[in-house]
Amino acid sequence: MAIQIHAPVNRPVERDWRSAIGRGLRGCCPRCGQGRLFRGFLKPVESCAACGEPMHHQRADDLPPYVVITIVGHIVVGGLLLAEKYANWSMGLHMAIWPALTVLLSLALMQPVKGGVIGLQWAVRMHGFGGEPASPERQPLPPSVQQS
């Protein structure tokens, strides 16, 4: 019976996704937590001023708005249902409170949620955060599609 010795696998160091998301929610670099993550309301910096981690290749795309819509929808619809059940508000008061609350919550949550998504992407090495270029892998076309 032969003993097989396997060479060590060069796996990248694990990144703590909880702290990365938390740093992103605070608008800080997911790697070091010191540098700012955004240079504008939703525009991330090119790279962290503190640690130099490149941020230019991140792509949060549509996930932050979907998360914000879900959070705000639960708060506003839940609040509306509770107000209808336990309060006797006029329709004018409802029309003043709920649209304004929806807009304010959406604006207040958009940047922290996008920062959290960028932190998650950094932690799981998505879109170039793993050291490889952020390019999609191309599969060859099946023979039935290829033209000669």
VEXTOR-922455 format. One record per atom (N, C-alpha, C): residue in three letters; x, y, z. Coordinates in steps of 0.2 Angstrom, whole numbers, plus 5000, padded with zeros to 4 digits. Layout:
# residues N
ALAXYZ ...
END
This chain:
# residues 148
MET500449945000 MET500050005000 MET500450065000 ALA500450104995 ALA500850164994 ALA500550224997 ILE500950265000 ILE500650325003 ILE500750384998 GLN500150414997 GLN500250474992 GLN500250534996 ILE500750574994 ILE500750644996 ILE500550694991 HIS500050734993 HIS499850784988 HIS500150854990 ALA500350884984 ALA500550954985 ALA500050994987 PRO500251044991 PRO499851094994 PRO499451134988 VAL498851144989 VAL498451184984 VAL498551254986 ASN498651294981 ASN498751364982 ASN498051394982 ARG497751394987 ARG497051424988 ARG497151494991 PRO496751544988 PRO496751614991 PRO496551614998 VAL496751665002 VAL496551665009 VAL495851685009 GLU495451655014 GLU494751665015 GLU494651735017 ARG494151765014 ARG493951835016 ARG493351835020 ASP493251865026 ASP492751865030 ASP492151915027 TRP491651875025 TRP491151915021 TRP490651955026 ARG490651935032 ARG490251975037 ARG490552045038 SER491252045039 SER491552115040 SER491552155034 ALA491652115028 ALA491652155022 ALA491052185020 ILE490452155021 ILE489852185020 ILE489752245025 GLY489952235032 GLY489852285037 GLY490252345035 ARG490852335033 ARG491252395030 ARG490952425024 GLY490652395020 GLY490352415014 GLY489752455016 LEU489352435021 LEU488752465023 LEU488852535026 ARG489452535029 ARG489752605032 ARG490052645027 GLY490052625021 GLY490452665015 GLY491152665016 CYS491452615019 CYS492152605019 CYS492452545015 CYS493052555013 CYS493352495009 CYS493252425012 PRO493052385009 PRO492852315011 PRO493552275014 ARG494052295011 ARG494752265013 ARG494952295020 CYS495052355020 CYS495452385026 CYS494952425031 GLY494352445028 GLY493952485032 GLY494152555034 GLN494652575031 GLN494852645032 GLN494752695027 GLY494852675020 GLY494652725015 GLY493952725013 ARG493752775010 ARG493052785008 ARG492952745002 LEU492352725001 LEU492152674996 LEU491852714990 PHE491452774992 PHE491152814986 PHE491452884986 ARG491552904979 ARG491752974978 ARG491153014976 GLY490552984975 GLY489953024974 GLY489352984977 PHE488753004976 PHE488252964979 PHE488252894978 LEU488352874972 LEU488352794971 LEU488952774966 LYS489452824965 LYS489952814961 LYS490552794966 PRO490752724965 PRO491352704969 PRO492052734967 VAL492452734972 VAL493152764970 VAL493552714965 GLU494052744962 GLU494452694958 GLU494852644962 SER495152664967 SER495452624972 SER495452654979 CYS495552614984 CYS495552634991 CYS496152684992 ALA496052734995 ALA496552784996 ALA497052755002 ALA496752715006 ALA497152695012 ALA497552625010 CYS497252575007 CYS497652515006 CYS497752504998 GLY497452544994 GLY497652534987 GLY497252484983 GLU496752454987 GLU496352394984 GLU495952424978 PRO496052404972 PRO495652434966 PRO494852414966 MET494452464965 MET493752464965 MET493452474959 HIS493852494954 HIS493552514947 HIS493152464943 HIS493352394945 HIS493052344941 HIS492352314944 GLN492152344950 GLN491552314953 GLN490952324949 ARG490452284949 ARG489852294946 ARG489252264950 ALA488952314954 ALA488452294958 ALA487752284954 ASP487752324948 ASP487252314943 ASP486552334947 ASP486052284946 ASP485352294949 ASP485252274955 LEU485652234959 LEU485552204965 LEU485352254970 PRO485752314971 PRO485552364976 PRO484852384976 PRO484652404970 PRO483952434970 PRO483452374971 TYR483552314969 TYR483052264971 TYR483052254979 VAL483652254982 VAL483652244989 VAL483352304993 VAL483452364990 VAL483152424993 VAL482352424992 ILE482152404986 ILE481452394985 ILE481052344990 THR481452294991 THR481152244996 THR481152265003 ILE481652305005 ILE481652325012 ILE481152385013 VAL481152425008 VAL480652485009 VAL479952465008 GLY479852415003 GLY479152385002 GLY478952355009 HIS479352315012 HIS479052285018 HIS478952335024 ILE479352385024 ILE479252435029 ILE478652475028 VAL478552505022 VAL477952545020 VAL477352505020 VAL477352445017 VAL476652405017 VAL476452385024 GLY476952365028 GLY476852345034 GLY476552405039 GLY476852465038 GLY476652525041 GLY475952545039 LEU475852545033 LEU475152555030 LEU474652515033 LEU474752445033 LEU474252405035 LEU474152415043 LEU474752425047 LEU474652435054 LEU474252505055 ALA474352555051 ALA474052615052 ALA473252605050 GLU473152565045 GLU472452555043 GLU472052515048 LYS472452475052 LYS472052425057 LYS471952465063 TYR472452505065 TYR472452535072 TYR472352605073 ALA472352645067 ALA472352715067 ALA471752735062 ASN471452795064 ASN470952815059 ASN471152875056 TRP471652865051 TRP471952925048 TRP471552935041 SER471553005040 SER471253025033 SER471653005027 MET471253005022 MET471652985016 MET472153035014 GLY472053095016 GLY472553145014 GLY473253135018 LEU473153115025 LEU473753095029 LEU474053035026 HIS473752985024 HIS474052935021 HIS474452955014 MET474152995010 MET474453015004 MET475053065006 ALA475053095012 ALA475653135013 ALA476253095016 ILE476053045020 ILE476553005024 ILE476952955020 TRP476552905016 TRP476852845013 TRP477252865007 PRO477052905003 PRO477552924997 PRO478152954999 ALA478053005004 ALA478653035007 ALA479152985010 LEU478852945014 LEU479252895018 LEU479652845013 THR479252825007 THR479552785002 THR480152814999 VAL480052874997 VAL480652914994 VAL481252924999 LEU481052945005 LEU481652955010 LEU481952895011 LEU481652835013 LEU481952775014 LEU482352745008 SER482152755002 SER482452734996 SER483152774996 LEU483152834996 LEU483752874996 LEU484252865001 ALA483952855007 ALA484352835013 ALA484752775013 LEU484352725010 LEU484652655010 LEU485052635004 MET485052674998 MET485352654992 MET486052644993 GLN486452704995 GLN487152694996 GLN487452645001 PRO487152635007 PRO487352585011 PRO487252515008 VAL486652505005 VAL486552435002 VAL487052424996 LYS487152474992 LYS487652464987 LYS488352454990 GLY488552484995 GLY489152474998 GLY489252395001 GLY488652375004 GLY488652305006 GLY488752255001 VAL488452274995 VAL488452224989 VAL489152224987 ILE489552284986 ILE490252284984 ILE490652244989 GLY490452254996 GLY490852215001 GLY490752145000 LEU490152114998 LEU490052044997 LEU490452024991 GLN490452064985 GLN490752044979 GLN491552044981 TRP491852084985 TRP492552084987 TRP492652024990 ALA492252004995 ALA492351945000 ALA492351884996 VAL491951874991 VAL491851814987 VAL492251814980 ARG492651864980 ARG493051874974 ARG492751884967 MET492151914967 MET491851924961 MET492051984957 HIS491951984950 HIS492052034946 HIS492752064946 GLY493252024947 GLY493952054947 GLY494252064954 PHE493852054959 PHE494152064966 PHE494552004968 GLY494651954964 GLY495051894965 GLY495751894962 GLY495851944958 GLY496551954955 GLY496551934948 GLU495951904945 GLU495951884938 GLU495451944935 PRO495551954929 PRO495152004925 PRO494451984925 ALA494052034926 ALA493352024926 ALA493052014919 SER493151964916 SER492951944909 SER492551884909 PRO491951884906 PRO491551814906 PRO491951764902 GLU491851704904 GLU492151644901 GLU491751634895 ARG492051624889 ARG491751614883 ARG491751534881 GLN491151514880 GLN491051444878 GLN491051434871 PRO491351384868 PRO491351384860 PRO490551364858 LEU490451394852 LEU489751374850 LEU489651304848 PRO489051274849 PRO488951204847 PRO489051204839 PRO489251144836 PRO489351134829 PRO488651154825 SER488051144828 SER487451164824 SER487451234823 VAL487751274827 VAL487651354827 VAL488251384822 GLN488851344822 GLN489351374819 GLN489251374811 GLN489451424808 GLN489351434801 GLN490051414797 SER490051384792 SER490651374788 SER490851424783 
END
